[in-house]
Amino acid sequence: MLQKANIAYLDGDFKGVVEILGQPPSNGIENPVFDFYKAASLQGLENYNSAIVEYSKVINHGDNLFVEEAEWYRSLCYLKLKNYEKSRSELYAVIERKGHFENDAKAIIRRLKYSFK
């Protein structure tokens, strides 16, 4: 299932990814990798509210490599929805991690600070 979803994702077939990964896992165990790619595909389809739900699953799972990315992309979804308070909160979490998206998050925080006074 993941291989088919990966091929669809690389082809930009976000709707196909959502269809493939929208099926409940056969073993009943949630998989944060599936949730992340489903979220990214929903974001690509501009379905930001649903993407936030899926990114939240990844973050709440906690024990996976996608938490930082999920926080980052969830903050971008909040920005698209003009929910600046939640986006700002998420961006500060990204900054605290001191990871890959730290500088980008700081840049957006600066823009928010000066753009929305």
Secondary structure by P-SEA (a helix, b strand, c coil): caaaaaaaaaacaaaaaaaaaccccccccccaaaaaaaaaaaaaacaaaaaaaaaaaaaaacccccaaaaaaaaaaaaaaacaaaaaaaaaaaaaaacccaaaaaaaaaaaaaaccc
